[in-house]
Amino acid sequence: MSTWLWALVLIAAVWAAHWGAEHLAKPLKKLRKQWGFSVAAGGALVGLAAASPEIGINVASSVTGVADIGLGAMFGSNVIAIPFMVITAYIATRHLKKENADKNHEQHVKEHLVKVDPTAVTVQAIPYLVIVAIVAILTVPAQWRGLQPIDGWIMLGVYLVYLAQALMRGKREGEKVEWKKKEIYLAVAGLAALGLGAFFTVKATENIVSVLGISRIVGGLFLTAPMAALPEVFATWSVARSGQITSAVTSVIGDHAVTLTVAFLPLALVTVPVEDLTLYVTVLSFAGLVGILYAAFIHWGGPGKEHGFNRWQVFTLGAVVLVYVGVMLFGVLQVFGGSSGEGL
């Protein structure tokens, strides 16, 4: 099968996985309302479904013996997805319909601001940074470098703590929600699509990198990770255009908190060594930098002490992605200088 055909398989597989995730997310959104969780906390719950493609990709890559693909996709997605979603939400909210905009929206547009609930910092961003730090502590020091089974179980426990604190903050009385059989059937179908999509995402990436002669880690970082982010970009656009700006901007943090904890487990169970410490630390550092900027920008906000992202802050996040790509391709990996790296 040619590279182009495998590229089409990759696109179709990623979309199938995210179609499945979307139909798992809808029941979780209803549970958020039924149980009375806050909007920001709901991002952590919905993030469990949103990150299920990454979980599936890591399971598939572990089972099929190509864990480097899952590892590259897991860390690469944490660097690029958060800026992508903020940029998408900013563009989407510049011209909201009146029925979807709050009374201060026009003023926010004039100020070039995307207003975000400040609880996103304490409920989502800071815990996410703690997760990144724990991953670094568990996998970087020489005496226990790499992903090992004990690390996976620890990160699963970290996620349960993260989820519990996120859900219980700002909890209020729940709403009455109507459940339909169709939603349940679609959720089951979504689970099946998710599994098949994840398997063929890994299979397609494996074949593409083999044909191109690049390492699997590069394929995970720069093929699988960006492709996996695209459906989430469209979802963020849709949610932001509906006026649910905080949900649009915070769900990506919930998603990637899951990616570094629950999705960490399948890779850790098969034991993945860190073969290139410079590469590993560079990707992890950029993931931490993006999280720090996300939290700081929401806290600083714009004029009048409004919390959220100002235009220059959105541009800064985009610039971080460009710097990351440049550093990785021309510095660490030296893809255009003769070396492509062999693995994290």
C-alpha positions, 0 to 999 in steps of 0.5 A: 500500500502506498504512502498516500493510501496509508495517509488516507487510512490515518485520516479516516482512523483518527476521525473514527476514533474521535467520532467514537469519543464524541458519542462517549462525551455526550452522556458524560456532559449529561452526567455533569448537569445531572450531578451538578458539577461546575463548568470548569470541573465538567471539562475534567469529566468530558476530558476523559472521553475526549482523551479516549482516542489517545488512550486507544492509540497508546493501548494499540501501540503497546499491544502491537509492539510500537510503543514509540508511536504512542509515546510520541503522540502522547507528549507531542499532543500535550505541546501543540493541542493546548495552544491550538484550542486557545487560538481556535476559541479566540477566532471562533468568538470574534463574531458570536451570534447575539443569542450565544453572547453574554452582555459584555461580549462586544466589549471583550471583542473590542479589548481582543479578549477571550473571557474565561472563568478564573476557576480554570486556573485552580481547577484545571491548569495548576493540577495539570502542571502538577501532573507534568511535574510528577511525570518528570520526577518518575521518568527523568532521574537516572535511577528510574528513567523511562516508563515502568509499570509502577509509574503507570499505576502511580499516574492512574492514582494521580488522575483519580485524585485530579478528577476528584478535586476537579469534580467536587469544587463548585459542586451544586444541586444537579439538574433533571436530565432525560436519557434516551436509548439512542444515546446509549446505543451510539455510545456503544457504537462509539466505543467500537469506532474508537477501538478500530480507529485507534488500531488503524491510527497506529498501523497507518503511522507505522507504515508511513514512517517505514516508507519515509525512513523516519523513526517511529517517535518522529511519526508519533510527534509530528504525524499522529499528534497533529492529526489527533488534534484536528477533530478536537479543533473542530469541536472547540470551534463548535463549542466556542461558537455556541457561547460556551467559551470556558468549556471550549478552552478548559476541556483541552486541559482535562483531555491532556491531564488524562493523556498524561495519566490514564493514557500513560498506563498502557505504555508503562505496563510494557516498559518504555525506556528513555533512549534520548534524554535530550529529546525527552526532556525537551518535549516534557519542558515544552509541555510544562511551558505551555501549561504555565503560560496557559495558567498565567495568561488566564490569571492576568487576563485583559483590561479591567482585571477580566480573566482570559486570553488577550490577543498578544497572549494568544499569539504568544501561545502560537509562537511557542508551537512554532519555536517547539517545532523549530527546536525539535526538527532542526535542533534536537532531532536534526531531521534536516541535518542527517539524523532523525532520532531513534526514540524518546 
